[in-house]
Amino acid sequence: MSHSIKIHNIGNYMLRNYLLETTQGWIALDSGYAGGFEAYKKRLAKLTPLDQLKFVFLTHSHNDHAGFLAELLAESGARLVAHENSIPRLASGVNVMPDGTGFTSRMGVAMHGMMKHSSYPPVMPDENAIILKSETDQPFLVAGLPIRIVFLPGHTADSIGLFLEETRELLCGDAAGNAIIAPARQAVLMEDARAFAESWDKIIALNPSRIYPSHGNPFPVGDLMKFRSRLDHLTLFYPKKD
Ligand SMILES: [Fe+2]
């Protein structure tokens, strides 16, 4: 059986830059850190011309995902697809960390200062942007592409992922991770730990064939099943108030 969507990655182990090749052009997931656009363009050019990028799907508005989003949208002409909660965050150009945001490791707390002060060029969606208000908004399915948007809050309030219906592959953003920066497939930070756990329950129920996180290597859903109970007894680390 042949599938109509192909997953590419032009990032690295720590930060993946996924691209979906579809029958209707290319979909980029996120951008990368501010200042990374020229290098990204060179890697993209080996796969496809920039104007073949039809959509940029934003998994959430952190600086490592939205850093050169403004440039990517402007130069490609692609349509932004983003959660409505991303919009004020993107307009601020900084990582918003609501009260109660906790970190899953001490190293994460150490990274907090760095993250909090990381800014990026603000993004103002144009009239072509597709702003998602609920999971009933499914622009890719409506366009005839077998790609379902899944809301996965917890890491942030605007976290969303993509489920490829033909292959049952899930691109989860930071709703789970598999790099050394956080333990047991967790994200390095959680705005809402309970919502994060519920998003895992949602992923497990979805039963994807493979999960592609933004940080670290792809992994099977069995990993989340194995580590799920840990989310009920999480020790989170909190930065000192400044
Ligand atoms: Fe993130």
Residues whose N, C-alpha, C, O or C-beta is under 5 A from the ligand:
A	BS01	LIG	H62 D174
